[in-house]
Amino acid sequence: MMRGLVAVLLVLLALPGRAEEVVLGLSRNTIAIDTTFDGSEILLFGAIKREEAIPPDELGVVVAIAGPSQPLDVRRKERRFGIWVNVDAVEVDVAPSFYAVATSGPWKDVLSQVEDLRHKISIPRAIRSVGAPGGVRDAQSFTDAVIRIRERSGAYQMREGAVELTQQTLFQTSLDLPSNLTEGNYVTRIFLTRRGQVVSKYETIIDVRKVGLERWLHTLAKQQSVLYGLMSLAIAIIAGWGASALFRALRRG
């Protein structure tokens, strides 16, 4: 399997006003999607700069990567009169196309619920659904369904304990991006926590773009939809004619 590699290096910077700081730097901030792209691995290496001695409380590290967000229409089906029909629908206002979280320990020990609510780090907090129609029962189940389906496909990942922390100073982890990435900006955040409270945070962007033939076809489909449709039809006709000619030749032989 061919995989792209994004190496993320964390540099040490002394910033005033805090005892501990982490700053994120990308040695490569772009992932190119072409016809051979089958996924990418994000490698993260970290170090914490301190101006004081290491506090006695255990340090926690949380890494979150979010793909472009978009609204979703989620529908519930029920079997009525022998057929499946849509009975309820809820619009999820914001749902990342990809979302991965890695932590240095159990989630409940690394981050408090208050801090999760403030920074919107966990998968449920990253999805926003303002409200549902009054007649819809159990509206939360629609958001849960989005999470469940995308976890199965690998688009949503929660990896507790996947960040390796050494002597509360160095840490590293890796996250896998699937082959069906959505083009756009992937927001990467790193949080340092103590006693469940965020003590330092850094954010940067990984740019995911189609290149080569993928980019050309994507642009053609969006900007010249009629030409793209005619070209697809012509390719289908030529492929069908070629297959027919091949079978006739084989039968004669």
Salt bridges, closest charged atoms under 4 A:
GLU20 OE2 - ARG50 NE 2.89
GLU20 OE2 - ARG194 NH2 2.80
GLU21 OE2 - ARG18 NE 3.80
ASP57 OD2 - ARG195 NH1 2.27
GLU78 OE1 - ARG80 NH2 3.29
GLU78 OE2 - ARG137 NH2 2.81
ASP88 OD2 - ARG76 NH2 3.11
ASP88 OD2 - ARG137 NH1 3.88
ASP109 OD1 - LYS108 NZ 3.27
GLU115 OE1 - ARG118 NH1 2.57
ASP116 OD2 - ARG125 NE 3.94
ASP176 OD1 - ARG3 NH1 3.94
GLU183 OE2 - ARG215 NH2 2.06
GLU183 OE1 - HIS218 NE2 3.60
ASP207 OD1 - ARG209 NE 2.70
